[in-house]
Amino acid sequence: MQHIRFDLERDHVELNQLLKLAGLCDSGGAGKALVASGAVKVDGHVELRKTCKIRAGQCVNTGDVEIAVASAA
């Protein structure tokens, strides 16, 4: 499994944008499609809300990639 640490510079990031910023898809639209397909989990649960707010301390998984969201501060 590939592990990615994403340092959050604001209060939150939308899930579809996180997938784009982490390099897992080419655009926010592609991120929305990935979420809509049911292939993304947040803290172990399938997340279908494309723009749900992801905050520091949460973990996002898709395929064999895990994104650990951390506070940049």
C-alpha positions in Angstrom: 0.0 0.0 0.0 1.2 3.5 -0.9 1.1 6.0 1.9 0.8 9.8 1.2 0.9 12.5 3.8 -1.1 15.6 2.9 -0.3 18.7 4.9 -3.5 20.8 5.2 -2.9 24.5 5.2 -6.5 25.5 5.9 -9.3 24.3 8.1 -10.5 21.7 5.5 -10.2 20.5 1.9 -13.0 19.1 -0.2 -12.6 15.4 -0.9 -12.6 15.7 -4.7 -9.9 18.4 -4.5 -7.8 16.3 -2.1 -7.7 13.5 -4.6 -6.5 16.0 -7.3 -3.9 17.7 -5.0 -2.6 14.3 -3.9 -2.0 13.4 -7.5 -4.6 10.5 -7.7 -6.6 12.1 -10.5 -6.0 14.8 -13.1 -8.9 17.2 -12.1 -11.5 18.0 -9.5 -14.1 16.5 -12.0 -12.2 13.3 -12.2 -12.1 13.3 -8.4 -15.9 13.7 -8.2 -16.3 10.7 -10.6 -13.9 8.6 -8.5 -15.9 9.4 -5.3 -19.3 8.8 -7.1 -18.0 5.3 -8.2 -17.9 4.3 -4.5 -14.1 3.7 -4.6 -13.2 6.2 -1.9 -13.3 5.6 1.9 -12.9 8.2 4.6 -11.9 6.8 8.0 -12.9 3.3 6.8 -16.3 4.1 5.5 -17.4 4.6 1.8 -17.9 8.3 1.2 -20.2 9.3 -1.7 -20.4 13.1 -0.9 -18.0 14.5 -3.5 -17.3 17.7 -1.7 -17.4 16.5 1.9 -14.9 18.4 4.1 -11.8 16.5 5.0 -10.0 17.8 8.1 -6.6 17.1 9.7 -6.5 13.7 11.4 -8.7 12.0 8.8 -7.6 9.1 6.6 -8.7 8.7 2.9 -8.3 5.4 1.0 -8.8 4.5 -2.6 -7.4 1.4 -4.2 -4.1 0.7 -2.7 -3.4 4.3 -1.7 -3.9 5.8 1.8 -3.8 9.6 2.3 -3.1 10.7 5.9 -4.3 14.3 6.3 -2.2 16.3 8.7 -2.2 19.9 9.9 0.6 21.9 8.3 0.8 24.2 11.4 
